[in-house]
Amino acid sequence: MTDRPVLYDFWRSSACYRVRIGLGLKGVEWDTRSVDLLAGAQKDAAHLAVNPQGLVPALEIDGRVLAQSLAILEYLDDTRPAPPFLPDAPADRARVRQMAHVIAMETHPLNNSGVLRHVEAVLGTGQQARLDWMAHWMPKGLAAFEALLDHPNTGVFCHGDAPGLADICLVPQVYNARLWGIDLSDCPRIVAIDAACAEIDAFTNARPEAVRPPD
């Protein structure tokens, strides 16, 4: 391992996108090791030695290897507390985690590439099956998130007036929703928060277009 963190990354991965945002917000500089999910590189022996689950992201940092985006983000928050990803009060921390989990544990897993490939294989209807699956599941998660934002602690961002763990999870999901043509007209709070995040370099510099390797 090197002294500089190494992110095992795939530019289109939402989970990697979250970690890129988190590293940027914490002011951590890192090196990238690209893992081409489309080519199946995540299942190569070299990557399995880093992350036996055969997924991205993984992060080499502080002499250890971490995987799972939320675990990585909370480690960054524990070891590099400014700016904080979670508020101080236990109830507020639970609220922010709840929103983050709506995306990272309920919405995104149903729409990741492995699930979508299986949906196509089982249903046998190609790209349309993928589109129908997305159009069914993604709006449900976003609608629940929008409802959770109807709360007195919602501010410019998901919780107050600084971005945190919930915003870090939300922005990549909104990116994917737009990519797949999901109608966000019933999610005005989400749209406003996404726009506020777009004014922050850590969010814009983490966008897939900004980190895509050259062809």
MDTraj code that builds the backbone (N, CA, C; nanometers):
import mdtraj as md
import numpy as np

residues = "MET THR ASP ARG PRO VAL LEU TYR ASP PHE TRP ARG SER SER ALA CYS TYR ARG VAL ARG ILE GLY LEU GLY LEU LYS GLY VAL GLU TRP ASP THR ARG SER VAL ASP LEU LEU ALA GLY ALA GLN LYS ASP ALA ALA HIS LEU ALA VAL ASN PRO GLN GLY LEU VAL PRO ALA LEU GLU ILE ASP GLY ARG VAL LEU ALA GLN SER LEU ALA ILE LEU GLU TYR LEU ASP ASP THR ARG PRO ALA PRO PRO PHE LEU PRO ASP ALA PRO ALA ASP ARG ALA ARG VAL ARG GLN MET ALA HIS VAL ILE ALA MET GLU THR HIS PRO LEU ASN ASN SER GLY VAL LEU ARG HIS VAL GLU ALA VAL LEU GLY THR GLY GLN GLN ALA ARG LEU ASP TRP MET ALA HIS TRP MET PRO LYS GLY LEU ALA ALA PHE GLU ALA LEU LEU ASP HIS PRO ASN THR GLY VAL PHE CYS HIS GLY ASP ALA PRO GLY LEU ALA ASP ILE CYS LEU VAL PRO GLN VAL TYR ASN ALA ARG LEU TRP GLY ILE ASP LEU SER ASP CYS PRO ARG ILE VAL ALA ILE ASP ALA ALA CYS ALA GLU ILE ASP ALA PHE THR ASN ALA ARG PRO GLU ALA VAL ARG PRO PRO ASP".split()
xyz = np.array([
    [0.0833, -0.1200, 0.0000],
    [0.0000, 0.0000, 0.0000],
    [0.0869, 0.1253, 0.0000],
    [0.0329, 0.2326, -0.0563],
    [0.1035, 0.3592, -0.0591],
    [0.0472, 0.4502, 0.0485],
    [0.1195, 0.5606, 0.0738],
    [0.0691, 0.6569, 0.1708],
    [-0.0546, 0.7295, 0.1193],
    [-0.0662, 0.7408, -0.0128],
    [-0.1789, 0.8104, -0.0731],
    [-0.2923, 0.7098, -0.0935],
    [-0.4148, 0.7427, -0.0533],
    [-0.5254, 0.6479, -0.0725],
    [-0.5411, 0.6070, -0.2185],
    [-0.5843, 0.4834, -0.2379],
    [-0.6103, 0.4296, -0.3711],
    [-0.7559, 0.3847, -0.3754],
    [-0.8313, 0.4401, -0.4690],
    [-0.9713, 0.4034, -0.4867],
    [-0.9841, 0.3095, -0.6054],
    [-1.0346, 0.1905, -0.5794],
    [-1.0679, 0.0962, -0.6862],
    [-1.2061, 0.1358, -0.7354],
    [-1.2097, 0.1864, -0.8565],
    [-1.3208, 0.2684, -0.9029],
    [-1.3686, 0.2206, -1.0391],
    [-1.4972, 0.2361, -1.0640],
    [-1.5507, 0.2281, -1.1995],
    [-1.6345, 0.3528, -1.2208],
    [-1.6072, 0.4225, -1.3271],
    [-1.6608, 0.5577, -1.3448],
    [-1.8132, 0.5618, -1.3433],
    [-1.8791, 0.4560, -1.3873],
    [-2.0250, 0.4563, -1.3937],
    [-2.0910, 0.4032, -1.2676],
    [-2.0146, 0.3553, -1.1731],
    [-2.0711, 0.2964, -1.0518],
    [-2.1244, 0.4038, -0.9572],
    [-2.2502, 0.3900, -0.9164],
    [-2.3080, 0.4851, -0.8212],
    [-2.2388, 0.4776, -0.6861],
    [-2.2043, 0.3561, -0.6425],
    [-2.1379, 0.3410, -0.5136],
    [-2.0005, 0.4082, -0.5149],
    [-1.9285, 0.3937, -0.6248],
    [-1.7998, 0.4633, -0.6382],
    [-1.8198, 0.6144, -0.6433],
    [-1.9219, 0.6568, -0.7120],
    [-1.9568, 0.7988, -0.7210],
    [-1.9731, 0.8562, -0.5800],
    [-2.0421, 0.7837, -0.4925],
    [-2.0580, 0.8306, -0.3543],
    [-1.9229, 0.8511, -0.2867],
    [-1.8350, 0.7529, -0.3014],
    [-1.7055, 0.7625, -0.2340],
    [-1.6225, 0.8765, -0.2915],
    [-1.6293, 0.8963, -0.4221],
    [-1.5569, 1.0100, -0.4821],
    [-1.6067, 1.1418, -0.4231],
    [-1.7381, 1.1553, -0.4071],
    [-1.7916, 1.2773, -0.3452],
    [-1.7375, 1.2915, -0.2033],
    [-1.7442, 1.1830, -0.1263],
    [-1.6996, 1.1883, 0.0122],
    [-1.5539, 1.2256, 0.0253],
    [-1.4686, 1.1651, -0.0560],
    [-1.3260, 1.1998, -0.0528],
    [-1.3064, 1.3469, -0.0866],
    [-1.3812, 1.3936, -0.1869],
    [-1.3685, 1.5337, -0.2252],
    [-1.4120, 1.6291, -0.1154],
    [-1.5239, 1.5975, -0.0504],
    [-1.5717, 1.6841, 0.0576],
    [-1.4725, 1.6880, 0.1735],
    [-1.4060, 1.5779, 0.1995],
    [-1.3085, 1.5721, 0.3091],
    [-1.1724, 1.6305, 0.2682],
    [-1.1585, 1.6656, 0.1418],
    [-1.0309, 1.7209, 0.0968],
    [-0.9199, 1.6180, 0.0882],
    [-0.9565, 1.4916, 0.0682],
    [-0.8584, 1.3834, 0.0578],
    [-0.8208, 1.3644, -0.0888],
    [-0.6941, 1.3706, -0.1197],
    [-0.6467, 1.3404, -0.2538],
    [-0.6213, 1.1909, -0.2641],
    [-0.6512, 1.1336, -0.3799],
    [-0.6385, 0.9892, -0.3946],
    [-0.5951, 0.9540, -0.5361],
    [-0.5447, 0.8336, -0.5497],
    [-0.5159, 0.7754, -0.6800],
    [-0.6276, 0.6791, -0.7162],
    [-0.6495, 0.6638, -0.8449],
    [-0.7566, 0.5768, -0.8931],
    [-0.6992, 0.4542, -0.9620],
    [-0.7539, 0.3401, -0.9285],
    [-0.7260, 0.2176, -1.0022],
    [-0.8568, 0.1731, -1.0651],
    [-0.8657, 0.1854, -1.1956],
    [-0.9902, 0.1570, -1.2657],
    [-1.0159, 0.0070, -1.2717],
    [-1.1394, -0.0309, -1.2401],
    [-1.1839, -0.1702, -1.2463],
    [-1.3010, -0.1732, -1.3446],
    [-1.2787, -0.2264, -1.4623],
    [-1.3793, -0.2218, -1.5678],
    [-1.4861, -0.3276, -1.5423],
    [-1.5991, -0.2848, -1.4887],
    [-1.7073, -0.3785, -1.4591],
    [-1.7642, -0.4409, -1.5856],
    [-1.7643, -0.3658, -1.6943],
    [-1.8206, -0.4186, -1.8184],
    [-1.7369, -0.5329, -1.8736],
    [-1.6082, -0.5293, -1.8451],
    [-1.5185, -0.6365, -1.8892],
    [-1.5057, -0.7481, -1.7867],
    [-1.5734, -0.7337, -1.6712],
    [-1.5678, -0.8356, -1.5679],
    [-1.4422, -0.8330, -1.4835],
    [-1.3704, -0.7191, -1.4856],
    [-1.2438, -0.7118, -1.4122],
    [-1.2617, -0.7244, -1.2619],
    [-1.3815, -0.6994, -1.2123],
    [-1.4064, -0.7103, -1.0682],
    [-1.3972, -0.8547, -1.0198],
    [-1.4031, -0.9496, -1.1123],
    [-1.3956, -1.0914, -1.0756],
    [-1.2563, -1.1496, -1.0996],
    [-1.1636, -1.0692, -1.1479],
    [-1.0268, -1.1162, -1.1666],
    [-0.9630, -1.1464, -1.0320],
    [-0.8687, -1.2372, -1.0328],
    [-0.8022, -1.2766, -0.9080],
    [-0.7370, -1.1580, -0.8397],
    [-0.6802, -1.0664, -0.9187],
    [-0.6116, -0.9515, -0.8588],
    [-0.7091, -0.8653, -0.7802],
    [-0.8298, -0.8456, -0.8346],
    [-0.9256, -0.7622, -0.7617],
    [-0.9882, -0.8390, -0.6456],
    [-1.0103, -0.9679, -0.6625],
    [-1.0660, -1.0467, -0.5526],
    [-0.9715, -1.0503, -0.4327],
    [-0.8427, -1.0343, -0.4593],
    [-0.7474, -1.0264, -0.3484],
    [-0.7648, -0.8969, -0.2697],
    [-0.8170, -0.7948, -0.3350],
    [-0.8441, -0.6667, -0.2684],
    [-0.9798, -0.6709, -0.2005],
    [-1.0811, -0.7147, -0.2737],
    [-1.2176, -0.7221, -0.2212],
    [-1.2767, -0.8570, -0.2591],
    [-1.2786, -0.9524, -0.1669],
    [-1.3274, -1.0863, -0.1985],
    [-1.4721, -1.0896, -0.2479],
    [-1.5480, -0.9843, -0.2239],
    [-1.6855, -0.9801, -0.2727],
    [-1.6905, -0.9566, -0.4234],
    [-1.5800, -0.9111, -0.4803],
    [-1.5760, -0.8874, -0.6243],
    [-1.6599, -0.7694, -0.6672],
    [-1.6555, -0.6630, -0.5874],
    [-1.7324, -0.5424, -0.6158],
    [-1.6430, -0.4196, -0.6041],
    [-1.6928, -0.3103, -0.6518],
    [-1.6333, -0.1793, -0.6258],
    [-1.7385, -0.0959, -0.5539],
    [-1.6951, 0.0049, -0.4765],
    [-1.5580, 0.0489, -0.4570],
    [-1.4857, -0.0327, -0.3512],
    [-1.3530, -0.0200, -0.3554],
    [-1.2680, -0.0558, -0.2422],
    [-1.1702, 0.0595, -0.2269],
    [-1.1286, 0.0836, -0.1047],
    [-1.0398, 0.1961, -0.0786],
    [-0.9251, 0.1510, 0.0098],
    [-0.8037, 0.1660, -0.0418],
    [-0.6837, 0.1472, 0.0393],
    [-0.6532, 0.2804, 0.1077],
    [-0.6550, 0.2802, 0.2396],
    [-0.6343, 0.4043, 0.3135],
    [-0.5868, 0.3713, 0.4551],
    [-0.4925, 0.4495, 0.5024],
    [-0.4442, 0.4353, 0.6403],
    [-0.3967, 0.2935, 0.6714],
    [-0.3355, 0.2272, 0.5713],
    [-0.2815, 0.0948, 0.5949],
    [-0.3820, -0.0173, 0.5978],
    [-0.5030, 0.0066, 0.5476],
    [-0.6068, -0.0971, 0.5458],
    [-0.6864, -0.0855, 0.4165],
    [-0.7636, -0.1879, 0.3891],
    [-0.8526, -0.1870, 0.2727],
    [-0.9959, -0.1925, 0.3224],
    [-1.0768, -0.1006, 0.2737],
    [-1.2183, -0.0944, 0.3103],
    [-1.3037, -0.1136, 0.1859],
    [-1.4194, -0.1747, 0.2041],
    [-1.5162, -0.1889, 0.0959],
    [-1.6538, -0.1508, 0.1491],
    [-1.7502, -0.1477, 0.0591],
    [-1.8872, -0.1010, 0.0860],
    [-1.8871, 0.0508, 0.1073],
    [-1.9581, 0.1194, 0.0207],
    [-1.9490, 0.2657, 0.0162],
    [-1.9873, 0.3325, 0.1478],
    [-2.0935, 0.2867, 0.2136],
    [-2.1340, 0.3526, 0.3375],
    [-2.0323, 0.3292, 0.4480],
    [-1.9742, 0.2094, 0.4527],
    [-1.8697, 0.1837, 0.5515],
    [-1.7489, 0.2741, 0.5268],
    [-1.7141, 0.2926, 0.4009],
    [-1.6027, 0.3810, 0.3666],
    [-1.6336, 0.5238, 0.4085],
    [-1.7535, 0.5699, 0.3775],
    [-1.7898, 0.7076, 0.4098],
    [-1.7917, 0.7316, 0.5605],
    [-1.8423, 0.6357, 0.6359],
    [-1.8435, 0.6545, 0.7812],
    [-1.7017, 0.6464, 0.8382],
    [-1.6156, 0.5654, 0.7791],
    [-1.4757, 0.5642, 0.8228],
    [-1.4110, 0.7003, 0.7971],
    [-1.4351, 0.7551, 0.6802],
    [-1.3806, 0.8877, 0.6506],
    [-1.4309, 0.9900, 0.7517],
    [-1.5574, 0.9792, 0.7892],
    [-1.6135, 1.0747, 0.8837],
    [-1.5552, 1.0558, 1.0235],
    [-1.5298, 0.9320, 1.0611],
    [-1.4723, 0.9056, 1.1927],
    [-1.3269, 0.9511, 1.2027],
    [-1.2537, 0.9379, 1.0929],
    [-1.1100, 0.9663, 1.0974],
    [-1.0746, 1.1058, 1.0491],
    [-1.1657, 1.1680, 0.9777],
    [-1.1432, 1.3017, 0.9234],
    [-1.2721, 1.3815, 0.9463],
    [-1.2923, 1.4286, 1.0673],
    [-1.4254, 1.4762, 1.1082],
    [-1.4732, 1.6067, 1.0464],
    [-1.3888, 1.6782, 0.9751],
    [-1.4346, 1.8044, 0.9170],
    [-1.4224, 1.7991, 0.7641],
    [-1.5307, 1.8402, 0.6958],
    [-1.6643, 1.8716, 0.7468],
    [-1.7396, 1.7433, 0.7795],
    [-1.8298, 1.7465, 0.8764],
    [-1.8988, 1.6243, 0.9181],
    [-2.0023, 1.5773, 0.8173],
    [-2.0132, 1.4471, 0.8035],
    [-2.1180, 1.3872, 0.7210],
    [-2.2445, 1.3594, 0.8014],
    [-2.2309, 1.3511, 0.9331],
    [-2.3435, 1.3214, 1.0208],
    [-2.3555, 1.4293, 1.1275],
    [-2.4774, 1.4670, 1.1653],
    [-2.4965, 1.5662, 1.2718],
    [-2.4624, 1.5078, 1.4086],
    [-2.4641, 1.5917, 1.5102],
    [-2.4232, 1.5499, 1.6448],
    [-2.5303, 1.4716, 1.7199],
    [-2.6528, 1.5177, 1.7156],
    [-2.7590, 1.4578, 1.7977],
    [-2.7947, 1.3181, 1.7474],
    [-2.8117, 1.2210, 1.8371],
    [-2.8433, 1.0847, 1.7941],
    [-2.9653, 1.0749, 1.7033],
    [-3.0717, 1.1478, 1.7352],
    [-3.1920, 1.1409, 1.6523],
    [-3.1658, 1.1956, 1.5126],
    [-3.0867, 1.3024, 1.5055],
    [-3.0536, 1.3600, 1.3757],
    [-2.9636, 1.2660, 1.2954],
    [-2.8692, 1.2007, 1.3633],
    [-2.7825, 1.1051, 1.2945],
    [-2.8652, 0.9892, 1.2385],
    [-2.9623, 0.9444, 1.3167],
    [-3.0484, 0.8364, 1.2697],
    [-3.1293, 0.8797, 1.1480],
    [-3.1776, 1.0041, 1.1495],
    [-3.2547, 1.0540, 1.0346],
    [-3.1688, 1.0553, 0.9086],
    [-3.0473, 1.1046, 0.9187],
    [-2.9598, 1.1114, 0.8021],
    [-2.9253, 0.9711, 0.7527],
    [-2.8960, 0.8818, 0.8463],
    [-2.8678, 0.7427, 0.8051],
    [-2.9901, 0.6799, 0.7389],
    [-3.1082, 0.7067, 0.7920],
    [-3.2299, 0.6519, 0.7318],
    [-3.2401, 0.6933, 0.5854],
    [-3.2200, 0.8205, 0.5578],
    [-3.2298, 0.8671, 0.4202],
    [-3.1219, 0.8044, 0.3330],
    [-2.9997, 0.7977, 0.3863],
    [-2.8916, 0.7353, 0.3107],
    [-2.9239, 0.5898, 0.2788],
    [-2.9830, 0.5187, 0.3751],
    [-3.0133, 0.3777, 0.3557],
    [-3.1273, 0.3567, 0.2564],
    [-3.2219, 0.4496, 0.2500],
    [-3.3282, 0.4396, 0.1499],
    [-3.2677, 0.4268, 0.0105],
    [-3.1626, 0.5032, -0.0151],
    [-3.0962, 0.4965, -0.1449],
    [-3.0020, 0.3764, -0.1526],
    [-2.9067, 0.3712, -0.0596],
    [-2.7957, 0.2768, -0.0732],
    [-2.8344, 0.1326, -0.0442],
    [-2.9386, 0.1104, 0.0361],
    [-2.9737, -0.0257, 0.0744],
    [-3.1055, -0.0742, 0.0161],
    [-3.1888, 0.0177, -0.0326],
    [-3.3192, -0.0225, -0.0837],
    [-3.3374, 0.0088, -0.2323],
    [-3.2980, 0.1287, -0.2737],
    [-3.3258, 0.1720, -0.4108],
    [-3.2156, 0.1291, -0.5065],
    [-3.0937, 0.1666, -0.4788],
    [-2.9838, 0.1362, -0.5703],
    [-2.9623, -0.0132, -0.5914],
    [-2.9662, -0.0982, -0.4871],
    [-2.9396, -0.2408, -0.5116],
    [-3.0343, -0.3054, -0.6133],
    [-3.1573, -0.2580, -0.6202],
    [-3.2523, -0.3139, -0.7163],
    [-3.2212, -0.2712, -0.8592],
    [-3.1374, -0.1702, -0.8730],
    [-3.1128, -0.1138, -1.0058],
    [-2.9664, -0.1198, -1.0465],
    [-2.8860, -0.2009, -0.9768],
    [-2.7456, -0.2063, -1.0173],
    [-2.7288, -0.2993, -1.1370],
    [-2.6121, -0.2963, -1.1968],
    [-2.5931, -0.3621, -1.3266],
    [-2.6100, -0.5132, -1.3190],
    [-2.5638, -0.5743, -1.2092],
    [-2.5788, -0.7187, -1.1982],
    [-2.7234, -0.7623, -1.1929],
    [-2.8043, -0.6897, -1.1167],
    [-2.9474, -0.7207, -1.1090],
    [-3.0126, -0.7005, -1.2451],
    [-2.9779, -0.5924, -1.3130],
    [-3.0409, -0.5638, -1.4417],
    [-3.0047, -0.6680, -1.5470],
    [-2.8812, -0.7146, -1.5461],
    [-2.8440, -0.8205, -1.6404],
    [-2.9246, -0.9474, -1.6128],
    [-2.9462, -0.9773, -1.4856],
    [-3.0240, -1.0966, -1.4513],
    [-3.1702, -1.0791, -1.4928],
    [-3.2242, -0.9595, -1.4729],
    [-3.3621, -0.9332, -1.5145],
    [-3.3776, -0.9583, -1.6641],
    [-3.2832, -0.9073, -1.7421],
    [-3.2899, -0.9287, -1.8869],
    [-3.2806, -1.0769, -1.9216],
    [-3.1913, -1.1470, -1.8524],
    [-3.1730, -1.2891, -1.8825],
    [-3.2976, -1.3700, -1.8474],
    [-3.3598, -1.3388, -1.7340],
    [-3.4761, -1.4161, -1.6894],
    [-3.5995, -1.3833, -1.7727],
    [-3.6217, -1.2547, -1.7964],
    [-3.7423, -1.2150, -1.8685],
    [-3.7290, -1.2307, -2.0192],
    [-3.6048, -1.2300, -2.0657],
    [-3.5812, -1.2557, -2.2072],
    [-3.6346, -1.1502, -2.3010],
    [-3.6488, -1.0280, -2.2543],
    [-3.7033, -0.9223, -2.3400],
    [-3.6052, -0.8084, -2.3622],
    [-3.4786, -0.8314, -2.3300],
    [-3.3751, -0.7358, -2.3637],
    [-3.3867, -0.6036, -2.2904],
    [-3.3482, -0.4973, -2.3607],
    [-3.3386, -0.3650, -2.3015],
    [-3.4710, -0.3160, -2.2456],
    [-3.5826, -0.3536, -2.3066],
    [-3.7117, -0.3050, -2.2582],
    [-3.7405, -0.3568, -2.1177],
    [-3.6989, -0.4795, -2.0889],
    [-3.7168, -0.5322, -1.9534],
    [-3.6410, -0.4485, -1.8529],
    [-3.5196, -0.4087, -1.8899],
    [-3.4395, -0.3234, -1.8020],
    [-3.5093, -0.1895, -1.7780],
    [-3.5603, -0.1294, -1.8846],
    [-3.6283, -0.0002, -1.8718],
    [-3.7540, -0.0115, -1.7853],
    [-3.8310, -0.1177, -1.8068],
    [-3.9536, -0.1368, -1.7287],
    [-3.9204, -0.1584, -1.5814],
    [-3.8163, -0.2343, -1.5532],
    [-3.7741, -0.2611, -1.4153],
    [-3.7353, -0.1306, -1.3470],
    [-3.6534, -0.0501, -1.4152],
    [-3.6108, 0.0788, -1.3597],
    [-3.7309, 0.1684, -1.3335],
    [-3.8205, 0.1755, -1.4301],
    [-3.9358, 0.2642, -1.4183],
    [-4.0295, 0.2217, -1.3064],
    [-4.0233, 0.0948, -1.2676],
    [-4.1069, 0.0476, -1.1572],
    [-4.0420, 0.0761, -1.0218],
    [-3.9124, 0.0432, -1.0065],
    [-3.8505, 0.0457, -0.8741],
    [-3.7871, 0.1783, -0.8368],
    [-3.7238, 0.2453, -0.9309],
    [-3.6533, 0.3671, -0.8924],
    [-3.7469, 0.4767, -0.8428],
    [-3.8603, 0.5030, -0.9079],
    [-3.9503, 0.6068, -0.8560],
    [-4.0023, 0.5772, -0.7162],
    [-4.0180, 0.4507, -0.6806],
    [-4.0660, 0.4177, -0.5460],
    [-3.9674, 0.4665, -0.4399],
    [-3.8396, 0.4404, -0.4622],
    [-3.7393, 0.4849, -0.3669],
    [-3.7298, 0.6354, -0.3597],
    [-3.7340, 0.7003, -0.4749],
    [-3.7239, 0.8462, -0.4765],
    [-3.8468, 0.9109, -0.4130],
    [-3.9641, 0.8522, -0.4325],
    [-4.0852, 0.9066, -0.3697],
    [-4.0762, 0.8971, -0.2178],
    [-4.0233, 0.7863, -0.1677],
    [-4.0065, 0.7722, -0.0227],
    [-3.9068, 0.8748, 0.0298],
    [-3.7997, 0.8944, -0.0438],
    [-3.6992, 0.9931, -0.0023],
    [-3.7590, 1.1333, -0.0015],
    [-3.8351, 1.1647, -0.1039],
    [-3.9010, 1.2958, -0.1104],
    [-3.9912, 1.3169, 0.0103],
    [-4.0645, 1.2137, 0.0509],
    [-4.1519, 1.2253, 0.1672],
    [-4.0710, 1.2497, 0.2945],
    [-3.9559, 1.1858, 0.3066],
    [-3.8715, 1.2057, 0.4246],
    [-3.8155, 1.3481, 0.4319],
    [-3.8073, 1.4141, 0.3185],
    [-3.7586, 1.5523, 0.3170],
    [-3.8633, 1.6520, 0.3660],
    [-3.9868, 1.6083, 0.3797],
    [-4.0918, 1.6940, 0.4365],
    [-4.0756, 1.6926, 0.5885],
    [-3.9767, 1.7653, 0.6345],
    [-3.9331, 1.7564, 0.7738],
    [-3.8714, 1.8900, 0.8133],
    [-3.8901, 1.9347, 0.9361],
    [-3.8367, 2.0665, 0.9749],
    [-3.6851, 2.0766, 0.9702],
    [-3.6137, 1.9643, 0.9738],
    [-3.4679, 1.9707, 0.9695],
    [-3.4106, 1.9715, 0.8291],
    [-3.4973, 1.9561, 0.7295],
    [-3.4506, 1.9730, 0.5919],
    [-3.4194, 2.1197, 0.5686],
    [-3.3057, 2.1450, 0.5084],
    [-3.2670, 2.2823, 0.4772],
    [-3.2322, 2.2937, 0.3301],
    [-3.1258, 2.3628, 0.3002],
    [-3.0768, 2.3681, 0.1623],
    [-3.0400, 2.2272, 0.1168],
    [-2.9918, 2.1478, 0.2129],
    [-2.9542, 2.0094, 0.1850],
    [-3.0475, 1.9157, 0.2622],
    [-3.0200, 1.7878, 0.2579],
    [-3.1125, 1.6909, 0.3176],
    [-3.1326, 1.7133, 0.4671],
    [-3.0270, 1.7578, 0.5333],
    [-3.0369, 1.7861, 0.6764],
    [-2.9579, 1.9138, 0.7032],
    [-3.0283, 2.0233, 0.7142],
    [-2.9621, 2.1503, 0.7408],
    [-2.9041, 2.2138, 0.6159],
    [-2.8049, 2.2965, 0.6369],
    [-2.7529, 2.3795, 0.5283],
    [-2.6106, 2.3434, 0.4888],
    [-2.5707, 2.2200, 0.5129],
    [-2.4434, 2.1679, 0.4650],
    [-2.4660, 2.0253, 0.4172],
    [-2.3993, 1.9821, 0.3118],
    [-2.4221, 1.8464, 0.2623],
    [-2.3660, 1.7418, 0.3568],
    [-2.4312, 1.6261, 0.3602],
    [-2.3873, 1.5179, 0.4467],
    [-2.4090, 1.3836, 0.3805],
    [-2.4153, 1.2800, 0.4614],
    [-2.4224, 1.1438, 0.4100],
    [-2.5430, 1.1218, 0.3198],
    [-2.6574, 1.1779, 0.3554],
    [-2.7775, 1.1582, 0.2738],
    [-2.7619, 1.2217, 0.1361],
    [-2.7043, 1.3414, 0.1304],
    [-2.6833, 1.4086, 0.0022],
    [-2.5842, 1.3307, -0.0850],
    [-2.4807, 1.2770, -0.0202],
    [-2.3800, 1.1994, -0.0924],
    [-2.4436, 1.0781, -0.1604],
    [-2.5409, 1.0171, -0.0948],
    [-2.6110, 0.9037, -0.1541],
    [-2.7147, 0.9470, -0.2567],
    [-2.7794, 1.0583, -0.2306],
    [-2.8890, 1.1022, -0.3183],
    [-2.8409, 1.1430, -0.4568],
    [-2.7345, 1.2207, -0.4646],
    [-2.6941, 1.2795, -0.5931],
    [-2.6652, 1.1732, -0.6998],
    [-2.5890, 1.0667, -0.6711],
    [-2.5712, 0.9652, -0.7754],
    [-2.7006, 0.8976, -0.8180],
    [-2.7957, 0.8831, -0.7251],
    [-2.9232, 0.8224, -0.7623],
    [-3.0038, 0.9144, -0.8532],
    [-2.9990, 1.0439, -0.8278],
    [-3.0659, 1.1388, -0.9170],
    [-3.0009, 1.1364, -1.0546],
    [-2.8695, 1.1284, -1.0563],
    [-2.7972, 1.1180, -1.1846],
    [-2.8496, 0.9978, -1.2635],
    [-2.8612, 0.8829, -1.1968],
    [-2.9101, 0.7627, -1.2641],
    [-3.0548, 0.7777, -1.3079],
    [-3.1354, 0.8417, -1.2243],
    [-3.2762, 0.8619, -1.2613],
    [-3.2859, 0.9415, -1.3908],
    [-3.2083, 1.0459, -1.4008],
    [-3.2119, 1.1266, -1.5243],
    [-3.1574, 1.0474, -1.6428],
    [-3.0545, 0.9678, -1.6183],
    [-2.9954, 0.8875, -1.7248],
    [-3.0985, 0.7915, -1.7837],
    [-3.1865, 0.7388, -1.6972],
    [-3.2852, 0.6410, -1.7412],
    [-3.4217, 0.7030, -1.7711],
    [-3.4282, 0.8360, -1.7722],
    [-3.5508, 0.9030, -1.8118],
    [-3.6611, 0.8983, -1.7087],
    [-3.6257, 0.8873, -1.5807],
    [-3.7262, 0.8845, -1.4754],
    [-3.7795, 1.0256, -1.4515],
    [-3.9097, 1.0389, -1.4443],
    [-3.9742, 1.1685, -1.4226],
    [-3.9558, 1.2118, -1.2772],
    [-3.8941, 1.3276, -1.2572],
    [-3.8694, 1.3801, -1.1229],
    [-3.9619, 1.4962, -1.0871],
    [-4.0672, 1.5147, -1.1651],
    [-4.1534, 1.6302, -1.1412],
    [-4.2263, 1.6220, -1.0073],
    [-4.2420, 1.5024, -0.9512],
    [-4.3070, 1.4881, -0.8206],
    [-4.2069, 1.4928, -0.7056],
    [-4.0833, 1.5278, -0.7350],
    [-3.9772, 1.5301, -0.6325],
    [-3.9088, 1.6664, -0.6285],
    [-3.9828, 1.7745, -0.6017],
    [-3.9220, 1.9071, -0.6086],
    [-3.8123, 1.9294, -0.5049],
    [-3.8262, 1.8707, -0.3865],
    [-3.7220, 1.8890, -0.2854],
    [-3.5931, 1.8193, -0.3297],
    [-3.6067, 1.7005, -0.3832],
    [-3.4893, 1.6289, -0.4334],
    [-3.4207, 1.7090, -0.5425],
    [-3.4980, 1.7609, -0.6355],
    [-3.4406, 1.8384, -0.7466],
    [-3.3673, 1.9615, -0.6937],
    [-3.4254, 2.0290, -0.5945],
    [-3.3623, 2.1487, -0.5385],
    [-3.2322, 2.1136, -0.4665],
    [-3.2321, 2.0049, -0.3920],
    [-3.1104, 1.9642, -0.3205],
    [-3.0024, 1.9232, -0.4197],
    [-3.0406, 1.8497, -0.5233],
    [-2.9436, 1.8116, -0.6255],
    [-2.8820, 1.9356, -0.6902],
    [-2.9622, 2.0379, -0.7142],
    [-2.9107, 2.1618, -0.7730],
    [-2.8141, 2.2319, -0.6779],
    [-2.8446, 2.2305, -0.5487],
    [-2.7539, 2.2913, -0.4508],
    [-2.6215, 2.2162, -0.4461],
    [-2.6266, 2.0841, -0.4531],
    [-2.5029, 2.0049, -0.4531],
    [-2.4202, 2.0322, -0.5781],
    [-2.4861, 2.0598, -0.6886],
    [-2.4153, 2.0855, -0.8135],
    [-2.3318, 2.2123, -0.8085],
    [-2.3521, 2.2946, -0.7079],
    [-2.2715, 2.4159, -0.6910],
    [-2.1417, 2.3881, -0.6141],
    [-2.1210, 2.2650, -0.5706],
    [-2.0061, 2.2298, -0.4872],
    [-1.9094, 2.1450, -0.5690],
    [-1.7827, 2.1838, -0.5702],
    [-1.6840, 2.1160, -0.6547],
    [-1.6744, 1.9662, -0.6266],
    [-1.6833, 1.9275, -0.4991],
    [-1.6682, 1.7854, -0.4666],
    [-1.7743, 1.7005, -0.5356],
    [-1.8909, 1.7562, -0.5594],
    [-1.9964, 1.6831, -0.6282],
    [-1.9740, 1.6837, -0.7792],
    [-1.9421, 1.7997, -0.8344],
    [-1.9262, 1.8063, -0.9802],
    [-1.8009, 1.7324, -1.0268],
    [-1.6951, 1.7373, -0.9478],
    [-1.5713, 1.6689, -0.9865],
    [-1.5839, 1.5176, -0.9784],
    [-1.6853, 1.4693, -0.9068],
    [-1.7063, 1.3249, -0.8917],
    [-1.7992, 1.2672, -0.9975],
    [-1.8586, 1.3507, -1.0787],
    [-1.9539, 1.3027, -1.1789],
    [-1.8878, 1.2031, -1.2740],
    [-1.9633, 1.1068, -1.3219],
    [-1.9040, 1.0069, -1.4114],
    [-1.8305, 1.0671, -1.5306],
    [-1.8860, 1.1715, -1.5912],
    [-1.8195, 1.2318, -1.7066],
    [-1.6829, 1.2907, -1.6709],
    [-1.6710, 1.3357, -1.5456],
    [-1.5477, 1.4001, -1.5033],
    [-1.4341, 1.3007, -1.4791],
    [-1.4688, 1.1737, -1.4548],
    [-1.3668, 1.0740, -1.4195],
    [-1.3572, 0.9605, -1.5207],
    [-1.4358, 0.9656, -1.6255],
    [-1.4334, 0.8567, -1.7236],
    [-1.2966, 0.8445, -1.7882],
    [-1.2382, 0.7244, -1.7871],
    [-1.1086, 0.7085, -1.8517],
    [-1.1206, 0.7312, -2.0028],
    [-1.0152, 0.7756, -2.0679],
    [-1.0209, 0.7926, -2.2129],
    [-1.0375, 0.6579, -2.2828],
    [-1.1078, 0.6599, -2.3942],
    [-1.1289, 0.5347, -2.4699],
    [-0.9977, 0.4885, -2.5339],
])
top = md.Topology()
chain = top.add_chain()
for i, resn in enumerate(residues, 1):
    res = top.add_residue(resn, chain, resSeq=i)
    for name in ("N", "CA", "C"):
        top.add_atom(name, md.element.get_by_symbol(name[0]), res)
traj = md.Trajectory(xyz[None], top)
